[in-house]
Amino acid sequence: MIDYYKWIGLPHEIGADPDDGVAADCLVMTSKVLKSQNLFCPPLNPDWFEMARQERWDSLYREWGRLMEKTDDISNGCVYMHSDKEQLFGLGVFIDGGFLIVRHTKGVAWIPVSLIQKPNYWRVRNVAC
């Protein structure tokens, strides 16, 4: 299992690998957690990071939405797509009874499932991207 605890508190930075210990990106972090659980995750697409840099959150949400399917099964592999008041896009991934997320203003946090507001759970489809 991946040691995600060391990522908690890292600030958000587009494209950052949390294993470097400097900052984290939700796409990179979600990919690492899914792969550590031996679950399918689409290859990271450089276009996704460009969309984020351009603040094209709706495009990024649609792009990831086409790769996923809704689920009520909250277990390993469950992904939480979220947005905040500024319409920022973010992914969280289920691990140890909660979701590991990267907030744009507060960085990496682990949130128990019971505290997730407006649940929007997805599972990555095992399809070619």
C-alpha positions in Angstrom: 0.0 0.0 0.0 1.2 3.5 -0.8 2.3 5.7 2.1 0.0 8.7 1.3 0.2 10.1 4.8 3.5 11.9 3.9 1.5 13.8 1.2 -1.0 15.4 3.6 -0.4 19.1 3.8 1.5 19.4 0.6 0.4 22.4 -1.4 -1.3 22.2 -4.8 0.7 22.6 -7.9 -0.4 21.6 -11.4 1.6 18.5 -12.6 3.4 18.0 -9.3 4.3 14.5 -8.2 3.6 14.2 -4.4 6.4 11.6 -4.1 8.8 14.5 -4.6 7.6 15.9 -1.3 7.2 19.5 -2.6 3.7 19.7 -4.0 0.9 17.6 -5.4 -1.5 17.5 -8.3 -4.8 15.7 -8.0 -4.4 13.9 -11.3 -1.0 12.6 -10.5 -2.0 11.7 -6.9 -5.1 9.8 -8.0 -3.1 7.9 -10.7 -0.5 6.9 -8.1 -3.1 5.7 -5.6 -5.1 3.7 -8.2 -2.0 2.1 -9.5 -0.8 1.2 -6.0 -4.2 -0.6 -5.6 -3.5 -2.5 -8.8 -6.5 -0.8 -10.5 -6.7 0.7 -13.9 -5.9 4.3 -14.4 -5.7 6.1 -17.8 -2.2 7.3 -18.7 -1.7 10.9 -17.7 -2.4 13.1 -20.6 -0.3 16.3 -20.9 -3.3 18.1 -22.4 -5.1 17.7 -19.0 -2.3 19.7 -17.3 -2.6 22.4 -20.0 -6.3 22.6 -19.4 -5.7 23.2 -15.7 -3.1 25.8 -16.4 -5.6 27.6 -18.7 -8.3 27.1 -16.0 -10.5 25.2 -18.4 -12.1 23.3 -15.5 -15.3 22.4 -17.3 -13.3 20.9 -20.1 -11.2 18.9 -17.7 -14.3 17.7 -15.9 -15.9 16.6 -19.2 -12.7 14.9 -20.2 -12.4 12.9 -17.0 -16.2 12.3 -17.1 -16.0 10.4 -20.4 -13.4 8.1 -18.8 -15.5 7.3 -15.8 -18.9 5.9 -14.8 -21.0 6.8 -11.8 -21.0 4.4 -8.9 -22.5 4.0 -5.4 -19.8 1.5 -4.5 -17.4 3.3 -2.2 -14.4 1.1 -2.2 -10.9 1.0 -3.6 -10.9 2.6 -7.0 -13.7 4.9 -6.2 -12.9 8.5 -7.4 -14.6 11.6 -6.1 -14.9 14.4 -8.7 -15.5 17.8 -7.1 -15.5 21.5 -7.7 -15.5 24.4 -5.4 -17.1 27.9 -5.4 -14.6 29.0 -8.1 -15.6 26.0 -10.2 -12.1 24.5 -9.9 -11.9 20.9 -10.9 -10.5 18.3 -8.6 -10.2 14.5 -8.1 -10.1 12.6 -4.8 -9.5 8.9 -4.5 -10.9 6.5 -1.9 -8.3 5.1 0.6 -8.6 3.9 4.2 -12.2 4.9 4.6 -12.0 8.4 3.2 -11.0 10.4 0.2 -7.5 11.8 -0.4 -8.0 15.1 -2.2 -5.9 18.0 -3.3 -7.5 21.4 -2.7 -6.3 24.2 -4.8 -6.0 26.6 -1.8 -5.3 24.2 1.1 -3.4 21.3 -0.5 -3.6 17.6 0.2 -6.1 16.4 2.8 -7.7 13.1 3.8 -11.5 13.5 4.4 -13.7 10.8 5.9 -16.5 9.7 3.6 -19.0 10.9 6.2 -17.8 14.5 5.7 -18.1 14.5 1.9 -20.7 17.0 0.8 -22.7 16.4 -2.4 -21.2 13.0 -3.1 -20.2 12.5 -6.7 -18.6 9.1 -6.9 -17.1 7.6 -10.0 -15.1 4.6 -11.1 -12.5 4.7 -13.9 -13.6 2.7 -16.9 -11.0 0.2 -18.2 -11.0 1.6 -21.7 -8.3 2.9 -24.0 -7.9 6.7 -23.8 
